[in-house]
Amino acid sequence: MSDPFHVRVSVRGYEIDFNGHLASAVYLQYSQHARWECLRAAGVDQGQLIASGVSPVNLEETIRYHSELRGGDEVDISCAFAWSTGRTFRVDQQFRRPDGSLVAEVANTGGLLDLQERRLVADPGERWRAVATVPEVLGL
């Protein structure tokens, strides 16, 4: 897939902080929303995923700010999955204004937790591929 998946979000007034810009915790909420929308676009059903005995977990998440977002602004949030041979995977996300200017970047390291064993599954890419109807959206 040449272009990463993205979703557009409008900043709501109650999400801004005392200084008038988007609160830092909301960046993480937006990034999680975009990841779930990406999974949905890949054909992953959250209920079926959990019923299969696994659930995604965040292991590390960092935000790099480039410019501020204010109430009423629109932002496109991308998702680009990066797979390795281990138990974790990365999702690199960019927050961009509709004109393309970079607002923020979120780097997420995640895994798939086996809900019974309470351990990360050995090959998360294979598990995602098994439950996705359009795994190409996830870079698989």
C-alpha beads as a LAMMPS data file, in Angstrom:
LAMMPS data file: protein, C-alpha beads

140 atoms
139 bonds

1 atom types
1 bond types

-500.0 500.0 xlo xhi
-500.0 500.0 ylo yhi
-500.0 500.0 zlo zhi

Masses

1 110.0

Atoms # bond

1 1 1 0.000 0.000 0.000
2 1 1 1.656 3.238 -1.116
3 1 1 -0.187 5.750 1.066
4 1 1 -0.713 5.054 4.754
5 1 1 -4.244 4.871 6.076
6 1 1 -5.505 8.130 7.573
7 1 1 -8.599 9.495 9.266
8 1 1 -9.680 13.131 9.692
9 1 1 -10.668 14.489 13.103
10 1 1 -12.022 17.910 14.099
11 1 1 -10.719 19.341 17.369
12 1 1 -13.602 19.925 19.751
13 1 1 -13.629 22.833 22.171
14 1 1 -13.694 20.674 25.285
15 1 1 -10.438 18.976 24.200
16 1 1 -8.316 22.101 24.481
17 1 1 -6.196 22.949 27.491
18 1 1 -5.852 26.160 29.465
19 1 1 -3.478 27.579 26.824
20 1 1 -6.024 27.079 24.059
21 1 1 -4.426 24.135 22.282
22 1 1 -5.208 20.455 22.071
23 1 1 -4.406 18.717 25.366
24 1 1 -1.569 16.214 25.163
25 1 1 -3.688 13.280 26.369
26 1 1 -6.093 13.907 23.488
27 1 1 -3.284 13.386 20.954
28 1 1 -2.980 9.862 22.350
29 1 1 -6.751 9.372 22.181
30 1 1 -6.780 10.547 18.564
31 1 1 -3.892 8.228 17.700
32 1 1 -5.697 5.284 19.285
33 1 1 -8.897 6.203 17.443
34 1 1 -6.974 6.271 14.152
35 1 1 -5.394 2.864 14.866
36 1 1 -8.825 1.304 15.554
37 1 1 -10.228 2.898 12.385
38 1 1 -7.267 1.487 10.457
39 1 1 -7.942 -1.964 11.905
40 1 1 -11.613 -1.601 11.004
41 1 1 -10.660 -0.638 7.437
42 1 1 -8.517 -3.789 7.360
43 1 1 -11.614 -5.803 8.229
44 1 1 -10.696 -6.506 11.841
45 1 1 -13.746 -6.785 14.083
46 1 1 -12.899 -5.840 17.677
47 1 1 -15.374 -8.329 19.161
48 1 1 -14.111 -11.184 17.007
49 1 1 -10.529 -10.289 17.858
50 1 1 -11.218 -10.516 21.582
51 1 1 -13.267 -13.687 21.060
52 1 1 -10.204 -15.211 19.360
53 1 1 -8.357 -14.739 22.656
54 1 1 -6.127 -11.746 21.925
55 1 1 -6.250 -8.007 22.368
56 1 1 -3.823 -5.255 21.321
57 1 1 -1.748 -3.574 24.026
58 1 1 0.313 -0.393 24.023
59 1 1 3.822 -0.916 25.338
60 1 1 5.267 2.509 24.595
61 1 1 3.956 5.688 23.039
62 1 1 5.718 8.966 22.400
63 1 1 4.538 12.272 20.977
64 1 1 6.679 14.781 19.103
65 1 1 4.988 18.159 18.674
66 1 1 5.665 20.402 15.677
67 1 1 2.875 22.992 15.907
68 1 1 -0.275 23.513 17.917
69 1 1 -3.852 22.510 17.202
70 1 1 -6.710 24.679 18.404
71 1 1 -10.446 24.190 18.735
72 1 1 -12.118 23.832 15.332
73 1 1 -8.928 22.771 13.525
74 1 1 -9.047 19.649 11.398
75 1 1 -6.246 17.118 11.381
76 1 1 -5.516 13.983 9.365
77 1 1 -3.961 11.163 11.382
78 1 1 -2.097 8.438 9.533
79 1 1 -1.215 4.887 10.540
80 1 1 1.770 3.032 9.115
81 1 1 2.418 -0.382 10.672
82 1 1 6.014 -1.648 10.784
83 1 1 6.503 -5.367 11.379
84 1 1 9.497 -7.234 12.758
85 1 1 10.234 -10.824 13.684
86 1 1 9.650 -10.320 17.405
87 1 1 6.606 -10.086 19.639
88 1 1 6.086 -6.367 19.050
89 1 1 5.230 -4.079 16.164
90 1 1 5.327 -0.332 15.606
91 1 1 2.721 2.064 14.368
92 1 1 4.090 5.389 13.167
93 1 1 1.489 8.123 12.969
94 1 1 1.594 11.638 11.626
95 1 1 -0.859 14.399 12.426
96 1 1 -1.157 16.731 9.432
97 1 1 -3.342 19.711 8.658
98 1 1 -5.443 19.437 5.486
99 1 1 -2.748 21.555 3.736
100 1 1 -0.214 18.818 4.556
101 1 1 1.776 20.657 7.229
102 1 1 3.047 18.406 10.007
103 1 1 1.538 19.047 13.450
104 1 1 2.736 16.063 15.507
105 1 1 4.093 12.548 15.308
106 1 1 3.156 9.607 17.518
107 1 1 5.346 6.511 17.671
108 1 1 3.614 3.493 19.180
109 1 1 5.118 0.142 20.083
110 1 1 2.470 -2.489 20.633
111 1 1 1.817 -6.169 20.849
112 1 1 -1.018 -8.655 20.912
113 1 1 -1.755 -9.994 24.366
114 1 1 -2.925 -13.589 24.716
115 1 1 -5.805 -13.000 27.134
116 1 1 -5.535 -16.427 28.768
117 1 1 -1.745 -16.713 29.055
118 1 1 -1.287 -12.967 29.766
119 1 1 1.761 -12.951 27.470
120 1 1 2.452 -11.371 24.114
121 1 1 1.847 -13.670 21.152
122 1 1 4.983 -14.759 19.305
123 1 1 4.035 -13.491 15.821
124 1 1 1.517 -10.639 16.012
125 1 1 1.647 -10.028 12.252
126 1 1 0.386 -13.546 11.576
127 1 1 -2.473 -13.122 14.061
128 1 1 -3.489 -9.795 12.504
129 1 1 -3.288 -11.360 9.043
130 1 1 -5.549 -14.216 10.215
131 1 1 -8.316 -11.871 11.416
132 1 1 -8.055 -9.108 8.783
133 1 1 -10.030 -9.370 5.563
134 1 1 -7.851 -6.660 3.958
135 1 1 -4.427 -7.188 5.609
136 1 1 -2.756 -4.895 3.044
137 1 1 -4.150 -1.926 5.006
138 1 1 -1.911 -3.087 7.864
139 1 1 1.110 -3.483 5.622
140 1 1 0.802 -7.283 5.684

Bonds

1 1 1 2
2 1 2 3
3 1 3 4
4 1 4 5
5 1 5 6
6 1 6 7
7 1 7 8
8 1 8 9
9 1 9 10
10 1 10 11
11 1 11 12
12 1 12 13
13 1 13 14
14 1 14 15
15 1 15 16
16 1 16 17
17 1 17 18
18 1 18 19
19 1 19 20
20 1 20 21
21 1 21 22
22 1 22 23
23 1 23 24
24 1 24 25
25 1 25 26
26 1 26 27
27 1 27 28
28 1 28 29
29 1 29 30
30 1 30 31
31 1 31 32
32 1 32 33
33 1 33 34
34 1 34 35
35 1 35 36
36 1 36 37
37 1 37 38
38 1 38 39
39 1 39 40
40 1 40 41
41 1 41 42
42 1 42 43
43 1 43 44
44 1 44 45
45 1 45 46
46 1 46 47
47 1 47 48
48 1 48 49
49 1 49 50
50 1 50 51
51 1 51 52
52 1 52 53
53 1 53 54
54 1 54 55
55 1 55 56
56 1 56 57
57 1 57 58
58 1 58 59
59 1 59 60
60 1 60 61
61 1 61 62
62 1 62 63
63 1 63 64
64 1 64 65
65 1 65 66
66 1 66 67
67 1 67 68
68 1 68 69
69 1 69 70
70 1 70 71
71 1 71 72
72 1 72 73
73 1 73 74
74 1 74 75
75 1 75 76
76 1 76 77
77 1 77 78
78 1 78 79
79 1 79 80
80 1 80 81
81 1 81 82
82 1 82 83
83 1 83 84
84 1 84 85
85 1 85 86
86 1 86 87
87 1 87 88
88 1 88 89
89 1 89 90
90 1 90 91
91 1 91 92
92 1 92 93
93 1 93 94
94 1 94 95
95 1 95 96
96 1 96 97
97 1 97 98
98 1 98 99
99 1 99 100
100 1 100 101
101 1 101 102
102 1 102 103
103 1 103 104
104 1 104 105
105 1 105 106
106 1 106 107
107 1 107 108
108 1 108 109
109 1 109 110
110 1 110 111
111 1 111 112
112 1 112 113
113 1 113 114
114 1 114 115
115 1 115 116
116 1 116 117
117 1 117 118
118 1 118 119
119 1 119 120
120 1 120 121
121 1 121 122
122 1 122 123
123 1 123 124
124 1 124 125
125 1 125 126
126 1 126 127
127 1 127 128
128 1 128 129
129 1 129 130
130 1 130 131
131 1 131 132
132 1 132 133
133 1 133 134
134 1 134 135
135 1 135 136
136 1 136 137
137 1 137 138
138 1 138 139
139 1 139 140
